[in-house]
Amino acid sequence: MAQQRKGLVLDFGGVPATPLLPAALAFERLEGLPEGTLLTGLYLDPEGIRLTEELERGALTQIQWNEAAARLLGIPLTDDDPDRVIP
């Protein structure tokens, strides 16, 4: 009997990914944000948590999440960089 798969599990932020804290700190320095802004905004703020959960469920696209997260963190997105990714 052939085995049928019913789902796919992806581990964002796990072993094969860039370590989260060093990447977040580097991003904050690059953007001129106070240390802790990214993690506080995305993982402690209720709106940031909601956005990240929606991204993980597939309810938001990566670009939609990028734009919403940028607004939440006060980071301007420019027309010359529409696919900019926030780690």
All heavy atoms as an XYZ file, in Angstrom:
663
protein
N       0.842     -1.171      0.000
C       0.000      0.000      0.000
C       0.892      1.242      0.000
O       1.824      1.341      0.783
C      -0.899     -0.017      1.236
C      -1.762      1.227      1.333
S      -2.778      1.278      2.828
C      -4.052      0.148      2.397
N       0.603      2.178     -0.889
C       1.383      3.409     -0.994
C       1.047      4.341      0.162
O      -0.105      4.473      0.551
C       1.097      4.102     -2.313
N       2.082      4.971      0.693
C       1.888      5.910      1.788
C       1.534      7.277      1.217
O       2.196      7.768      0.311
C       3.181      6.002      2.594
C       3.054      6.748      3.871
C       4.362      6.749      4.628
O       5.411      6.967      4.040
N       4.302      6.507      5.919
N       0.472      7.892      1.713
C       0.071      9.212      1.247
C       0.397     10.254      2.302
O       0.098     10.062      3.475
C      -1.420      9.235      0.927
C      -1.763      8.380     -0.266
C      -3.203      8.607     -0.692
O      -3.970      9.270     -0.032
N      -3.550      8.042     -1.830
N       0.990     11.328      1.843
C       1.316     12.426      2.755
C       0.148     13.400      2.795
O      -0.471     13.689      1.790
C       2.587     13.123      2.293
C       3.793     12.218      2.423
C       5.076     12.944      2.071
N       6.208     12.110      2.338
C       6.802     11.330      1.451
N       6.373     11.276      0.219
N       7.835     10.599      1.795
N      -0.114     13.946      3.973
C      -1.230     14.858      4.138
C      -0.784     16.262      4.521
O      -1.613     17.139      4.660
C      -2.189     14.329      5.190
C      -2.827     13.028      4.767
C      -3.811     12.557      5.791
C      -4.328     11.213      5.331
N      -5.645     10.901      5.779
N       0.494     16.469      4.704
C       0.947     17.797      5.106
C       2.446     17.929      5.003
O       3.159     16.959      4.772
N       2.913     19.130      5.163
C       4.329     19.443      5.124
C       4.622     20.383      6.281
O       3.942     21.396      6.460
C       4.686     20.130      3.794
C       6.105     20.673      3.674
C       7.116     19.531      3.695
C       6.231     21.481      2.397
N       5.608     20.043      7.081
C       5.992     20.877      8.210
C       7.315     21.549      7.879
O       8.285     20.882      7.521
C       6.142     20.034      9.504
C       6.644     20.900     10.647
C       4.824     19.365      9.847
N       7.344     22.879      7.969
C       8.557     23.649      7.743
C       8.958     24.301      9.055
O       8.114     24.796      9.787
C       8.325     24.725      6.681
C       7.863     24.191      5.322
C       7.521     25.341      4.394
C       8.917     23.305      4.706
N      10.246     24.307      9.357
C      10.733     24.854     10.614
C      11.414     26.189     10.357
O      12.582     26.236     10.007
C      11.704     23.864     11.256
C      12.223     24.363     12.592
O      11.638     25.320     13.136
O      13.208     23.808     13.092
N      10.667     27.293     10.502
C      11.249     28.618     10.355
C      11.922     28.995     11.663
O      11.318     28.921     12.723
C      10.174     29.643      9.991
C       9.604     29.423      8.629
C       8.399     28.781      8.479
C      10.301     29.821      7.508
C       7.877     28.564      7.218
C       9.792     29.603      6.255
C       8.570     28.975      6.099
N      13.181     29.385     11.593
C      13.912     29.747     12.794
C      14.544     28.548     13.475
O      15.048     28.665     14.581
N      14.539     27.405     12.826
C      15.109     26.202     13.418
C      16.558     26.011     13.032
O      17.250     26.932     12.633
N      17.018     24.802     13.135
C      18.422     24.461     12.929
C      18.980     24.909     11.580
O      20.057     25.480     11.534
C      18.628     22.940     13.130
C      20.062     22.541     12.831
C      18.247     22.549     14.547
N      18.273     24.680     10.440
C      18.868     25.059      9.164
C      18.820     26.555      8.876
O      19.367     27.007      7.888
C      18.042     24.290      8.128
C      16.737     24.036      8.788
C      17.016     23.959     10.258
N      18.183     27.360      9.723
C      18.035     28.789      9.473
C      19.118     29.583     10.206
O      19.767     29.095     11.120
C      16.646     29.255      9.916
N      19.265     30.831      9.799
C      20.160     31.753     10.490
C      19.664     31.926     11.927
O      18.466     32.093     12.136
C      20.138     33.122      9.776
O      20.544     32.935      8.424
C      21.039     34.126     10.457
N      20.545     31.910     12.920
C      20.102     32.124     14.303
C      19.350     33.457     14.428
O      19.804     34.492     13.932
C      21.404     32.146     15.098
C      22.369     31.365     14.259
C      21.975     31.648     12.828
N      18.206     33.433     15.085
C      17.301     34.579     15.137
C      17.905     35.805     15.819
O      17.852     36.909     15.275
C      15.994     34.179     15.827
C      14.950     35.278     15.957
C      14.509     35.785     14.598
C      13.764     34.785     16.752
N      18.453     35.648     17.006
C      18.914     36.820     17.755
C      20.019     37.591     17.032
O      19.900     38.815     16.872
C      19.338     36.434     19.169
C      19.693     37.615     20.075
C      18.550     38.619     20.170
C      20.080     37.114     21.449
N      21.091     36.950     16.560
C      22.109     37.720     15.839
C      21.556     38.395     14.578
O      21.925     39.529     14.269
C      23.173     36.680     15.477
C      22.991     35.586     16.473
C      21.525     35.552     16.768
N      20.650     37.726     13.868
C      20.058     38.323     12.672
C      19.197     39.528     13.040
O      19.238     40.563     12.365
C      19.228     37.287     11.919
N      18.413     39.408     14.116
C      17.562     40.518     14.547
C      18.405     41.713     14.982
O      18.110     42.859     14.626
C      16.655     40.061     15.688
N      19.460     41.470     15.742
C      20.325     42.561     16.194
C      21.016     43.246     15.022
O      21.125     44.482     14.986
C      21.352     42.038     17.198
C      20.780     41.568     18.540
C      21.856     40.882     19.372
C      20.134     42.709     19.299
N      21.463     42.461     14.052
C      22.107     43.033     12.861
C      21.109     43.879     12.073
O      21.448     44.970     11.589
C      22.677     41.922     11.986
N      19.877     43.399     11.939
C      18.855     44.149     11.222
C      18.556     45.469     11.932
O      18.446     46.521     11.296
C      17.579     43.318     11.082
C      16.501     44.035     10.333
C      16.510     44.076      8.951
C      15.487     44.681     11.021
C      15.519     44.760      8.263
C      14.493     45.358     10.338
C      14.505     45.398      8.946
N      18.446     45.427     13.258
C      18.189     46.651     14.016
C      19.308     47.662     13.808
O      19.040     48.857     13.606
C      18.039     46.331     15.507
C      16.767     45.591     15.826
C      16.732     45.023     17.227
O      17.786     44.938     17.898
O      15.627     44.662     17.654
N      20.550     47.211     13.842
C      21.682     48.125     13.610
C      21.599     48.717     12.213
O      21.782     49.921     12.031
C      23.013     47.389     13.802
C      23.404     47.213     15.251
C      24.841     46.726     15.408
N      25.084     45.449     14.762
C      24.855     44.259     15.313
N      24.363     44.183     16.534
N      25.104     43.150     14.656
N      21.323     47.875     11.217
C      21.229     48.323      9.824
C      20.156     49.391      9.650
O      20.339     50.368      8.932
C      20.931     47.124      8.919
C      20.753     47.401      7.439
C      22.086     47.784      6.815
C      20.181     46.190      6.737
N      19.035     49.216     10.337
C      17.906     50.141     10.206
C      17.959     51.310     11.190
O      17.110     52.190     11.157
C      16.586     49.390     10.402
C      16.279     48.422      9.290
C      16.098     49.111      7.940
O      15.572     50.250      7.895
O      16.486     48.508      6.924
N      18.949     51.302     12.088
C      19.060     52.373     13.065
C      17.995     52.302     14.152
O      17.617     53.319     14.729
N      17.518     51.104     14.436
C      16.496     50.902     15.463
C      17.150     50.639     16.819
O      18.218     50.031     16.878
C      15.615     49.701     15.111
C      14.808     49.787     13.820
C      14.164     48.451     13.506
C      13.766     50.885     13.924
N      16.513     51.052     17.892
C      17.043     50.705     19.215
C      17.066     49.184     19.394
O      16.176     48.478     18.895
C      16.034     51.333     20.185
C      15.343     52.401     19.395
C      15.328     51.903     17.974
N      18.074     48.692     20.101
C      18.187     47.254     20.330
C      16.927     46.722     21.022
O      16.445     47.299     21.991
C      19.422     46.957     21.176
C      19.731     45.484     21.275
C      21.044     45.217     21.977
O      22.100     45.637     21.448
O      21.016     44.591     23.045
N      16.410     45.638     20.505
C      15.219     45.016     21.056
C      13.929     45.378     20.334
O      12.890     44.763     20.574
N      13.983     46.364     19.441
C      12.774     46.819     18.738
C      12.128     45.696     17.939
O      10.907     45.502     17.996
C      13.112     47.987     17.792
O      13.613     49.077     18.559
C      11.891     48.438     17.009
N      12.914     44.957     17.195
C      12.370     43.919     16.313
C      11.702     42.810     17.113
O      10.539     42.477     16.863
C      13.482     43.347     15.432
C      13.039     42.345     14.378
C      12.186     43.020     13.321
C      14.248     41.702     13.733
N      12.407     42.258     18.068
C      11.834     41.149     18.840
C      10.650     41.599     19.693
O       9.645     40.888     19.797
C      12.909     40.495     19.706
C      14.043     39.837     18.905
C      15.091     39.266     19.842
C      13.521     38.774     17.973
N      10.740     42.787     20.283
C       9.620     43.302     21.075
C       8.402     43.532     20.189
O       7.290     43.143     20.537
C      10.022     44.618     21.780
O      11.123     44.349     22.648
C       8.866     45.191     22.576
N       8.616     44.150     19.025
C       7.512     44.463     18.129
C       6.849     43.252     17.520
O       5.628     43.230     17.332
N       7.617     42.234     17.213
C       7.060     41.078     16.502
C       6.661     39.928     17.416
O       5.826     39.108     17.042
C       8.045     40.577     15.448
C       8.369     41.587     14.352
C       9.361     40.995     13.369
C       7.126     42.079     13.647
N       7.230     39.853     18.613
C       6.970     38.695     19.460
C       6.359     39.022     20.826
O       5.962     38.119     21.551
C       8.249     37.873     19.642
C       8.754     37.352     18.323
C       9.828     37.940     17.686
C       8.103     36.294     17.694
C      10.263     37.471     16.453
C       8.534     35.827     16.460
C       9.617     36.420     15.847
O      10.044     35.963     14.629
N       6.280     40.315     21.173
C       5.653     40.694     22.442
C       4.436     41.588     22.229
O       3.536     41.599     23.049
C       6.666     41.393     23.357
C       7.846     40.533     23.803
C       8.802     41.348     24.665
C       7.375     39.301     24.561
N       4.421     42.357     21.146
C       3.299     43.230     20.834
C       2.152     42.389     20.259
O       2.378     41.570     19.365
C       3.755     44.270     19.802
C       2.647     45.226     19.429
O       1.874     44.890     18.503
O       2.544     46.286     20.052
N       0.926     42.551     20.760
C      -0.195     41.739     20.269
C      -0.398     41.819     18.752
O      -0.693     40.809     18.115
C      -1.408     42.304     21.023
C      -0.839     42.892     22.267
C       0.510     43.416     21.875
N      -0.218     42.994     18.174
C      -0.379     43.128     16.716
C       0.740     42.388     15.985
O       0.515     41.731     14.965
C      -0.412     44.603     16.312
C      -0.524     44.841     14.823
C      -1.831     44.356     14.196
O      -2.738     43.895     14.908
O      -1.936     44.432     12.958
N       1.957     42.486     16.488
C       3.074     41.761     15.885
C       2.877     40.260     15.960
O       3.163     39.528     15.006
N       2.384     39.792     17.091
C       2.108     38.359     17.256
C       1.040     37.918     16.262
O       1.176     36.902     15.589
C       1.671     38.058     18.709
C       2.842     38.293     19.669
C       1.136     36.641     18.837
C       2.444     38.310     21.138
N      -0.033     38.715     16.141
C      -1.111     38.375     15.210
C      -0.594     38.302     13.773
O      -0.890     37.353     13.041
C      -2.246     39.405     15.304
C      -3.458     39.072     14.426
C      -4.447     40.212     14.378
N      -3.943     41.387     13.685
C      -3.819     41.490     12.359
N      -4.136     40.484     11.578
N      -3.354     42.598     11.810
N       0.203     39.286     13.377
C       0.745     39.300     12.014
C       1.611     38.067     11.747
O       1.504     37.432     10.698
C       1.579     40.564     11.786
C       0.820     41.875     11.696
C       1.783     43.049     11.745
C      -0.027     41.907     10.429
N       2.482     37.747     12.694
C       3.380     36.605     12.516
C       2.596     35.296     12.472
O       2.885     34.416     11.655
C       4.448     36.594     13.623
O       5.178     37.821     13.556
C       5.407     35.434     13.447
N       1.585     35.175     13.314
C       0.740     33.968     13.274
C       0.015     33.851     11.936
O      -0.103     32.757     11.385
C      -0.251     33.984     14.433
C       0.404     33.722     15.774
C      -0.543     33.884     16.955
O      -1.680     34.397     16.778
O      -0.141     33.494     18.068
N      -0.477     34.979     11.409
C      -1.157     34.944     10.108
C      -0.191     34.545      8.995
O      -0.557     33.808      8.081
C      -1.813     36.286      9.804
C      -3.045     36.526     10.626
C      -3.822     37.769     10.209
O      -3.500     38.360      9.172
O      -4.768     38.120     10.930
N       1.045     35.022      9.056
C       2.053     34.622      8.071
C       2.308     33.124      8.162
O       2.330     32.423      7.146
C       3.356     35.388      8.308
C       4.540     34.963      7.442
C       4.310     35.345      5.987
C       5.828     35.576      7.967
N       2.481     32.621      9.370
C       2.768     31.199      9.567
C       1.623     30.306      9.102
O       1.852     29.190      8.650
C       3.085     30.925     11.041
C       4.412     31.528     11.472
C       4.648     31.454     12.965
O       3.697     31.175     13.726
O       5.803     31.687     13.377
N       0.384     30.796      9.207
C      -0.784     30.025      8.751
C      -1.026     30.171      7.248
O      -1.877     29.494      6.698
C      -2.050     30.501      9.483
C      -2.192     30.013     10.885
C      -3.608     30.209     11.427
N      -4.245     31.447     11.019
C      -4.166     32.610     11.668
N      -3.459     32.683     12.764
N      -4.784     33.676     11.240
N      -0.328     31.089      6.606
C      -0.546     31.313      5.185
C      -1.658     32.297      4.899
O      -2.077     32.457      3.756
N      -2.151     32.989      5.937
C      -3.215     33.972      5.745
C      -2.675     35.285      5.179
O      -3.435     36.079      4.644
C      -3.942     34.230      7.063
N      -1.387     35.521      5.320
C      -0.708     36.679      4.736
C       0.420     36.177      3.842
O       1.058     35.175      4.166
C      -0.073     37.564      5.817
C      -0.956     38.380      6.727
C      -0.102     39.126      7.757
C      -1.789     39.371      5.949
N       0.696     36.898      2.764
C       1.873     36.593      1.959
C       3.095     37.194      2.645
O       2.969     38.043      3.543
C       1.763     37.190      0.545
O       1.796     38.631      0.651
C       0.501     36.727     -0.171
N       4.275     36.783      2.223
C       5.497     37.349      2.797
C       5.548     38.858      2.573
O       5.905     39.615      3.474
C       6.734     36.682      2.185
C       8.041     37.148      2.790
C       8.206     36.702      4.239
O       8.173     35.514      4.500
N       8.399     37.631      5.150
N       5.161     39.304      1.392
C       5.195     40.745      1.101
C       4.188     41.495      1.975
O       4.497     42.559      2.508
C       4.979     41.019     -0.397
C       6.204     40.532     -1.177
C       4.720     42.495     -0.663
C       6.076     40.617     -2.672
N       2.986     40.946      2.156
C       2.001     41.596      3.031
C       2.539     41.699      4.454
O       2.381     42.721      5.114
C       0.682     40.811      3.027
C      -0.085     40.917      1.745
C      -1.264     39.949      1.720
O      -1.163     38.803      2.190
N      -2.379     40.406      1.166
N       3.163     40.619      4.928
C       3.728     40.638      6.276
C       4.859     41.659      6.372
O       4.939     42.412      7.347
C       4.234     39.254      6.667
C       4.756     39.197      8.059
C       4.049     38.960      9.196
C       6.116     39.397      8.474
N       4.884     39.007     10.293
C       6.149     39.269      9.877
C       7.291     39.675      7.788
C       7.325     39.406     10.603
C       8.468     39.814      8.514
C       8.475     39.680      9.909
N       5.734     41.686      5.366
C       6.852     42.641      5.363
C       6.337     44.061      5.517
O       6.856     44.849      6.315
C       7.658     42.543      4.067
C       8.432     41.261      3.927
O       8.424     40.407      4.797
N       9.092     41.109      2.799
N       5.323     44.396      4.719
C       4.789     45.758      4.741
C       4.141     46.076      6.086
O       4.353     47.149      6.656
C       3.795     45.951      3.594
C       4.471     45.910      2.238
C       3.504     45.849      1.072
O       2.282     45.687      1.287
O       3.982     45.975     -0.074
N       3.349     45.155      6.620
C       2.678     45.375      7.902
C       3.701     45.449      9.038
O       3.582     46.301      9.931
C       1.657     44.272      8.161
N       4.689     44.572      9.021
C       5.719     44.576     10.064
C       6.538     45.862      9.998
O       6.874     46.446     11.035
C       6.614     43.350      9.929
N       6.843     46.323      8.805
C       7.590     47.573      8.650
C       6.804     48.739      9.244
O       7.364     49.568      9.974
C       7.907     47.826      7.184
N       5.504     48.800      8.948
C       4.670     49.867      9.521
C       4.665     49.782     11.051
O       4.800     50.792     11.743
C       3.237     49.777      8.985
C       3.071     50.346      7.589
C       1.608     50.481      7.205
N       0.907     49.198      7.185
C       0.895     48.357      6.161
N       1.553     48.653      5.047
N       0.233     47.224      6.230
N       4.517     48.579     11.568
C       4.488     48.375     13.018
C       5.784     48.849     13.681
O       5.768     49.426     14.761
C       4.249     46.892     13.319
C       4.173     46.488     14.783
C       2.900     47.041     15.417
C       4.202     44.985     14.914
N       6.900     48.613     13.006
C       8.216     48.950     13.566
C       8.676     50.357     13.206
O       9.722     50.801     13.658
C       9.255     47.930     13.096
C       8.991     46.488     13.537
C       9.959     45.542     12.838
C       9.067     46.350     15.042
N       7.898     51.057     12.354
C       8.281     52.406     11.944
C       9.384     52.442     10.909
O      10.162     53.392     10.853
N       9.456     51.402     10.074
C      10.488     51.316      9.039
C       9.855     51.674      7.700
O       8.908     51.019      7.259
C      11.076     49.895      8.961
C      11.700     49.520     10.295
C      12.086     49.788      7.823
C      12.061     48.057     10.398
N      10.355     52.715      7.025
C       9.764     53.086      5.735
C      10.131     52.079      4.648
O      11.266     51.614      4.582
C      10.375     54.461      5.441
C      11.649     54.483      6.216
C      11.438     53.605      7.419
N       9.145     51.718      3.842
C       9.392     50.896      2.658
C       9.339     51.815      1.456
O       8.443     52.652      1.350
C       8.339     49.793      2.518
C       8.405     48.688      3.550
C       7.265     47.704      3.345
C       9.728     47.956      3.475
N      10.292     51.667      0.566
C      10.343     52.545     -0.598
C       9.962     51.780     -1.853
O      10.045     50.558     -1.904
C      11.763     53.112     -0.766
O      12.668     52.025     -0.956
C      12.185     53.906      0.455
N       9.539     52.525     -2.861
C       9.146     51.912     -4.130
C      10.309     51.209     -4.816
O      10.103     50.283     -5.590
C       8.568     52.962     -5.076
C       7.215     53.464     -4.606
O       6.557     52.750     -3.824
O       6.826     54.564     -5.022
N      11.543     51.620     -4.540
C      12.689     50.992     -5.203
C      13.095     49.685     -4.531
O      14.001     49.009     -4.976
C      13.879     51.950     -5.263
C      14.376     52.360     -3.887
O      13.569     52.353     -2.942
O      15.565     52.694     -3.782
N      12.410     49.295     -3.452
C      12.758     48.070     -2.743
C      11.486     47.348     -2.275
O      11.306     47.095     -1.092
C      13.658     48.406     -1.551
C      14.398     47.206     -1.017
O      14.314     46.124     -1.631
O      15.059     47.345      0.021
N      10.569     46.985     -3.200
C       9.278     46.436     -2.795
C       9.342     45.031     -2.186
O       8.423     44.623     -1.490
C       8.477     46.405     -4.109
C       9.520     46.294     -5.167
C      10.703     47.071     -4.641
N      10.399     44.289     -2.445
C      10.494     42.914     -1.941
C      11.388     42.797     -0.717
O      11.793     41.705     -0.350
C      11.003     41.982     -3.042
C      10.021     41.885     -4.186
O       8.804     41.948     -3.928
O      10.469     41.782     -5.336
N      11.693     43.899     -0.104
C      12.567     43.912      1.066
C      12.040     42.931      2.113
O      10.856     42.878      2.395
C      12.570     45.316      1.626
C      13.465     45.523      2.765
C      13.387     46.985      3.056
N      14.267     47.335      4.092
C      14.366     48.556      4.544
N      13.638     49.501      4.030
N      15.186     48.829      5.505
N      12.922     42.170      2.682
C      12.540     41.155      3.655
C      13.040     41.548      5.033
O      14.203     41.883      5.204
C      13.098     39.764      3.276
C      12.806     38.748      4.355
C      12.511     39.318      1.950
N      12.155     41.512      6.011
C      12.525     41.722      7.404
C      12.763     40.327      7.993
O      11.914     39.471      7.875
C      11.386     42.440      8.160
C      11.161     43.811      7.547
C      11.704     42.544      9.640
C       9.963     44.531      8.085
N      13.934     40.097      8.616
C      14.208     38.757      9.124
C      13.251     38.327     10.214
O      12.679     39.114     10.907
C      15.621     38.873      9.663
C      15.894     40.297      9.865
C      14.957     41.055      8.983
